[in-house]
């Protein structure tokens, strides 16, 4: 490029076209003799950052004829979304209690509850005749059976080990589950001794003697009789059982109607031919009161923002995009289909193509509830320790060639809390998993070296190996593209 200076000219502005590969370096040299220009050269292996004159040697800086090194940086826009906190029934399983054992046939002292017609509140409307069916509605591989329970061989404590249950659809006080079989829950008795009543788990009842007449009240006790019937001791609100006949519709704890065999107004009892009580079950996960979601990135106690400086080693400048809404809560991120449920709710994915056209790269992450191969808790002992992060990848990862990589990564907070006690355990920091999973979005595979892409977070640090730096720097498009 040739410049002409007229008398009085002091500044000339030129535009030079560079690559968009992060880390590419450029220097500009100027000469007054056009015959010298062909002698200037640079070979990285020989000359490093210096402009070399093949006859006179290196062009000196102090001659003011060579620019400083100009390095290409790329903006790296990162959408960091978070799930809402769990609420209501969306981390619970609904089932119907149809029988109980223990405690001299008194419900308040029962140690085993029999359940059927279970279903997960958040995902399906089909009923399963036993608890294991809740997990079998997903395909199961040989190495990934449903959670082993007390009916398994060998037996184990089941999905609901150390879990909790409430009666009815609005109960707030929880009973404790010790373990479970295929169709039963072993529970801590509500009351070991003392007056027979249900002070810990209030059971609402509804009695409809005739259409349009509804009687409400509480169940104080249920006794199972020798002939298989169930006698409810009740306390009605501003009413008595006088005049109520066996044709009345009777429900308790939002269960199915139970056929009435007999009514004793003097004893305040109703005897039914069967039992149906709604129970909401949950495993030993944290609940809404722990507030592990949504994550407040502006406070960022786990250090997710600070670790993004790792990408500066490959000449990427991370920029956190402002997120205006949370992702809807659902309990388990287990397969690409579930990750896609998060992806579809992201704010910036639809303008990614425009971002790419301006030389800015884009990646997306989301803080979610828990991970697992299928829709379950990974009990009895703990969550699946190998699933502390998950990336939706468009093709296989590689450590030798550049691949498209992935569109979105998720970090399961409940899994971190159960396995590691929180997000900041030095043996497995959620922040390190955060940038590790973004590495998978760049198409990087696991490595044996104890660097960022090591599979085990215990042996993982923040550094990219040189080959991974080269793969990232050679990209032309955003991760996943």
N, C-alpha and C positions, 0 to 999 in steps of 0.2 A: 504494500500500500504506500502510495507516494503522497507527501504533503508539500504544499507550497506556502511559504511565509512571505507575506507582503510587508512593506515597511509599516511599523506600528503594531503588527500582529504579535501577541504574546502567548495566546492559548489556542490550541486546536483540539476539538473533541472528535474522537473516533469510536466506532462501535465494532467490537470483535465478537464473533460467534463462538461459543464454547459448547462442550458436551453437557449433558445433564447427569452424568455419572458422578455421584458424590465422591469426593476425594481426588478427582482429576485436578492436576496442577498446571498452571499456565504462567509464563513470563513474556513480557513484551520488550523487544530490543529495538533501538532506533540507531540509524547510521546516517551520516551526511554524504557518504560516497556509496552510490548504488553498486559499485563493483565489490564492496566488502560484504554486502548482504548474502550472496551465495555461500560465503565462507562460514556463516554462523550456523551452528547446529547444536542439538541436544539429544544425547542418548542416555536414558535414565541409568542404565547399568554402568556407564562410564563417567558421566558428568554430573549425576545427581540433579540438584536444582539449578545448576549453573549453565549459562549460555557460553558455548565454547567457540572461539575463533580458531579455525583449523591452522592458521598461520601464526597468529599472535598469542594464542592461548586464551585463557578465560577472560571474558569481558569484565572489567572491574566495576563494582557497585559505585564507587566514588566518582566514576565518570558520568553518573546520572543519565546513563544511556540505557539502563536495564531496569525494568519495573520490579517491585517486590513480587514474591510468589502469590499468584491469585488462585485460590482453591475453590472448587465447586462445592457448595453445600445445598442440600435439598431440605425444604420444609417437610416435616413429617407430622401431619395432622392426625391426632389420635382421639377417637370418640370413646370416652370411658363412661359406660352406662352402669346403672345399679338397679337391682330388683327392689320392688317394694317389700316391706315387712309382711310376714304371713299374718293372716287374719282369719277369724271365724273358723270354718271347717276345712280350709284349704291345705292343711297338712295332716288331716285326720282320715280315718277309715270308719265308715258306718257299718254296723252289723246289728243283728237282732239276737238278744239273749232269749233262748227258749227253754233253759233248764239251769239248775245249779246243784252243787253238792257241798257237803260239809256243814259244820255249824249246827248240828241237830236239826237239819232241814229248815233252818231260818236264813232268809236272804241276808240279813244284817251280819251274819257270822259265816256266810258261805266262803269257801276257799277255792272253788272252781266254778266258772261260768261257761256254759255251752253256747256257742254262737253259730249262726248260719246267715245266708243271704248277705254276705259282706260285699261292699263295693267302695272304691276310692272316690272321695267326693270331687276331686279335681279333674279327673280324666275320663271316667267311664260312667255309663248308666246301667250297665249289665250287672246282674247279681251273680255272685259266686257262692257255691254251697259250702265252701270252707275257706279258711284264711290263706292257705297256700295258693288258692286260685287267684288271689289278688296279684301275685307275681307271675303266674303262668299265662296271663293274657299277653305277655310279651314272649317272643321266641326265646327259647333257652338252649344254650349250647352245652356240650358235655362238661366243659370246665366252668359253667356258669348256671348251676341249678338254682331253684328258689332257695330262700334262706332255710337252712336245716332247722327243724323243730323237734318237739318231744316225740313225734311219731316217726321221725326219720331214723335211718340206720346208718351210722350210729346216731343216737339222739343228740340234739342240741337245744338251746334255749329259745330259738325262734326269733322272728323279726321284732316281736313286742317285748323282748326281755327288758326288764327295768323300765317298762313304759307305763302309760297312764290311761284311764278311761273315765268318761263321764256318762251319766244316764240322761236320756232325753236329748233334745236338740239345743237346749239352752243352758244346760248344766255348766257351772263354772268351777265347782269343787271336784277335784280329781281323786279317784281311787288308784291304787298302785297295782300294776301287773308284774308278777315275778317272772313268768315265762309263758310260752304257749305251745299247744299242739296244733294239729291240723284243723280242729273245730272247737277248741276250748282254750280258756285263759285261766291260768293259776294266779289267783289274786291274793293280796293281803286282806284278811277279813276286815270288814268295815268296823266291826265291834267284837272284841273278844269276850266281854262280860258286861254285866250291868243290865239296865232296862232294854228290852228288845224294841229297837226303833232304828230308823235310818237317818241319824243326825248328820252324817258326813256327805251323803249323796241324796239330796232331796229328789223325790219322785213325784212329779205332777200327774194327776189323773184327770180324766174327763169322762163323765157319765151322761148319756143322752137317753132319758127314759122314753121320750117321744120326740119326733121332729120338732125343732124350734125350742126345745127345753134342754138347756145344757147345765150340768152341775159340775163344778170344779172343786178340787181338793188335793190332798196329799196322801200318799201311801206311807203308812208308819211301819209296816212289816209285811213280809210275804212268807207264808209257811207252806212247804210242800207236803202233801199228804201221802199216805201209804198207797192210795189208789191212783196216784198220778195227777190229782187235781192240785190247784194252788189257791190258798186262802189269803186274801188281801185284807189287812186291817187298815181302815181308811179314816181320815178326818176331813169331812166335807166343809165347804165354806158356806155358812148361813143356810145349810140344808141338812136333812137327815135322809136315811135310806127308806124311811117309811113310805110305802106306796110304790116304790121302784120294783119293777118285775124283772124276771130273767130275760125278757125280750129286749131290754135296754142295751144300747151300744156302750161298751166299756173299753177304754184304752188307758194305758199308763206309760209314762216316759216316751210319748210319741211313737209307741209301738203299733202293731196291727191290732184290730179289734179282737178281744178274747171272749169266746162263748161263755155266758154266765150259767153256772149250774145251780147255784142257790144264793140267797141273800139273807143275812141275819141283821135286821135293823137294831136289835138290842145290843149286839156285840160289835156293831159297825164293821161287819165283814162281808166281803163278796168272794165267792168261790167260783173259779173258772176251770174250764176243761183243758186249758193250755196256758202257756206263758209267752208273752211277746213284749220285750222292752228294748227300745232303741239304745244302743251304746255307741259312743264315739271313741275310737281307739287311736292312740298315737304312740310312737316309739319313744326312745330316750333322747331325741333331739332337743335342742333348746327351743323355747317357744317365743311368742311375740314379745314377751316382757324383757327378753335379753337384748332386743334391739340391735342385733348384729347386721341387719339390713333395715333401711337403705344405708349405704356407706356415704359419709360426708367427706367428699374429696377436698373441700375447702379447709378442713381441719387435718385430714390425712395422717392420722396417728400411726398408720402402718408404713408410711414412707413410699407410697407408690410413685409420687411425682419425682422425688429425688433420684430414684434409680433409673429414671428415663435418661439421665445423663450418659448412661452406657452407650446410647446410640450416637453420641457425639464422636465416639471413637471411629465411626464409619461415616462421619460428616453428615449426619442427619440432625436437624434442629427440631426436637419435639415441640409440638404446640397442642395443648389440651383444648379441645373444642368445647364451648359452653353447651351443656345438656340441660334441657328445659323440662324433661319429664322422665319418670322412672319406668322401668320395664315391669309389666304385670307379673306378680308372683306366681310361680308354680314350683312344686317341691323338688323335682329331680331333673338334672340335666344328664341324660344317659346315652343318647344316640344323636347322630347328625340331625334327625328330625326335630329333636328337642332344641338343639342349638339354633336351628332355623327359626324356631318360634321366637327366640330372642332377636335374631337377625332382622326379622320382618318388622320389629318395633323400633329399630334404630332411626334416629332423626336424619343423619347425614348420608346414609348409604345411597340415596337416590341422586345426590349431586356429586358422587365420587368421580364419574366420568369427566365432569367439568373441572374438578380439582386436578385430575391427572393431566389434563391438557395444559395446565399452567405450570407444570413442573413440581407440583406438590403431591406427596404420597399420603395415603390414608390407610389407617388400620382401625379396628374396632375391638373393644373388650367389654365384658360385662361381669359385674360381681353378682353371683347367683347363690342359691341356697345350698344344694348339695349335689354330689356326683355319684354315679354308680352305673354299672353296666346295664341294669334294668331299673324299673321303678320300685326300688326298695331301699331299705336303710343300711344294708350291709352288716346288720347285726348277726350273731349275738355279741361279738366282742367290740368291734369298732367299725368305722367306715372303711371303705376300700382305700388303703394307704397309697396305692399307685395312682389314684385319680385325684390329684391335687391341682389339676388344670386340664382343660380340654380345648382343642382347636379344631374348627371345621375346616378341613383341607380339601382342596379341589383335586389334588393328586398326591402321590407319595412324596415324602420328604427325601432329601438327598444331601450328602456331604461332598459331592463331587461336581454336580451340575446345578444350574439354576432352574428351578421349577416354579410354577405359579404360586404354590404355597396355599394359604388359607385366607378366609374372609373375616373370621371373628374368633375370638378366644373367650372362654368363660373361666372364672375362678370360683370354686365352691366354698363359701365361707363356713357353712356348718361342718363340712368335712374337715377344714383346717381346725376348727374349734374342737371337734371330737378327737381327731388324731393327734394334733399338736398343742392343744390347749389354747389356741388363739392364732392371730395372724403374724405375730412377731417372734415366734420361737426361733432362735438362731439356727436350729437344725433343719428348719424348713420354713423360711420366710415367705409369706404370701407375695411380698413385693418382688422377690427373685423369681417366683413362679410366674408372676405377671409379665416380666420382660422375657422369660424363657418361652412362654406361649406365643408372644409376639414374634420371637425368633422362628417358631414353627410357621407363623403366617408368612414369613419370608422364605419358606420352603426348606429351612434348615432341619436336619435330622439330629438324633441323639448321638453323642460322641463318648468315647471312653475317657478322654481327658477331663480332669476336674475343673471344667470351665462352665460357662453359662448353659450350654446345651447338654450337660450331663443329665441323664434320666433321673437320678436320685438327687433330690434337693439338698441332702446332707453333704454331698460332695460337689456342690455347685457354687460358683461365684459369678461375678458380674461380667467376666471378660469373654469376648469373642476370640476364637482361635483365628489365626491368619487366613486360613482357607475360607472361613465363614465371612470374614471381612471382605474378601475378594468377591464372594458370591453376592453379597448385598450390594457392593459398589458396582457390580456389573449389570444390575437390574435396569430396565427401562420403564417398567410400570409398577404400580402400587402392589403391595402384597396381595396375593390371591388372584392377580390378573396376569 
